[in-house]
């Protein structure tokens, strides 16, 4: 498999999101259209989102049809969390440099995050750090030494402990038992000299004649077929012997029980088992052959080969016995550890040099670890003040690694693709919609066009219907896809909520046709569902925070020809189950006044539309806080003689009736009055 196949860049995620202060149509159409896009583009990451809290009505519908609520995104500005990944390529601090080089050869990542045993990020390791210190040492002596632990050496050469040294341990030395790894001291990190004896025993003895006991302990000997050299190292108390598969090691039958394998490495990890089983027994075979113990007691078998036989197996060296009873007793003194590997001497020696734990090379600068909530603009500033080209992203609460952001990531033109539903005015969009890296790719709406600008052509669907859910339903049908029952339920509910049960002035024939189509899928009539939704989601009953309720569906508008001045219209849907007491009426009027002052609007109107006007005799109430001249121009009459509260028998729509009426009145009054 090519590297490109392993690290192929994924397209930007798509977020389907409605307007700020979303109503039910905005929320439900986003969920439904995200479902449709996922059906059409199964390999893309598509998220349904809401740009504000989920209102009680939409919450009821989502629960009613057992559908997951959309993600609430209040700010879509690209942040570090946009680079979170389910599967990260990372190193643990005790892994050897050889593993870091191996991952680089596969993925070509120049920076790798490093975590501890709890998956918490402790820093990063850069390829340049390894090159400067490991591949280009400052002194020749550095080529012959390595900072490591014996356990890391064992992992690096994919080996197993035959004997475990007790140097630095509280326990005395014993051969490694089944199910055990090396002793605790094998995790101790220190500097070792690497020696690969390739000389006759006499010359090796001469070369090492000046060694002190400390010198012997500080050496790792990578040994092949040199039994006499192995004998010298053990007798001198060498720190560690790495026995290569080329070693023809002889074990006395009586000592076999002392050589039990370290089961923390699988046979696959141990190396390639490529020898011919008919000519010799591998170390793993030595342990698992059922008839071995009985065979060793026969006079004809006095020794067992635990390596690969060399061609010179009949030499004098082959007949010598390594790990005799005498050597076993010396090893029990706990000075020398022995690691068996299936690798050749040259390969094992290179890997021992690469066995330094990556934790020693980690850049632990806090500057390079950022929370997943950090904006990418802040990360750009970090790159501008440091030579490092990547930061590790962590969960802000657990400090666990979630992603990596590189300087090249920040050059990507598109980080998030956005589909806007139920609005096309950028002023009504989620915060951060104009940020670098955020691209609007599609708009689906049923409101008047506000001429949004985009750098490239996009798909725009705007239709003169009563609900965005009506448009999304048509899209399902145009693509030949029948929505599942739960999605059909959301679409039907969205149309009902936005057209007030198909009674709003904005209702069209298309809305009614789509309702009939969806009702067949859901198996419930629109009349029954309307009654159920409006009864269950009666907005004023038991509402503890009416200001929050009003703000959940409020829109801001500019004065004609005066964009520095603004006004707002909120919308409520009232049912016969809402008891509009004198106190409730006064509270809603007070909320209109509070919003006007706090948000610095010229005036605020709350349109309370009666879902079933036959029950109360009025169609809508308007709670108004603003100049008297405007309300006089609008011509509405007081409700029950209460100042600031007006009634209308023909207004059911904010966008199609109340807003045009207000804009028309303002066009006349702005030129005549100073109070507007």
Secondary structure, DSSP 8 states (H G I E B T S, - for coil): --HHHHS-----EEEEEEEES--HHHHHHHHHHHHHHHHH-TTS-EEEEEES---HHHHHHHHHTT----EE-SB---BGGGGB-SS--EEETTSBHHHHHHHHHHH--SEEEEE-TTSBEEEEEEHHHHIIIIIS-SSHHHHTEEEE-HHHHHHHTT-EEEE---TT-SS---B--TT----GGGG--EEEEEE---S-HHHHHHHTTT--HHHHHTEEEEESS-HHHHHHHHHHT-SEEEE-TT---EEEGGGGGG----TTS-HHHH----S-TTT---HHHHHH-TTHHHHHTSTT--EEE-S---TTTTSHHHHS-SS-HHHHHHHTTS--EEEE-SS-HHHHHHHHHT-SBGGGT-B--GGGEEETT-BHHHHHHHHHT-S--EEEEE-TTT-BEEEEEETTGGG-S-SEEEEEES---GGGS-BTTTSTTEEEEEEEE-S-------SS--EEEE-SSS-HHHHHHHHHHHTT----HHHHHHHHHHHHHHTTTTTSTT--HHHHHHHHHHHHHHTS-HHHHHHHHHHHT-SSTT-S-HHHHHHTTEEEEEETTEEEEEEEEEEEEE-TTS---HHHHHHHHHHHHHHHHHHT-S-EEEEEEETTGGGTS-SEEEEEES-HHHHHHHT-EEETTEEEEEEESS---IIIIIHHHHHHHHHHHTTT-S--
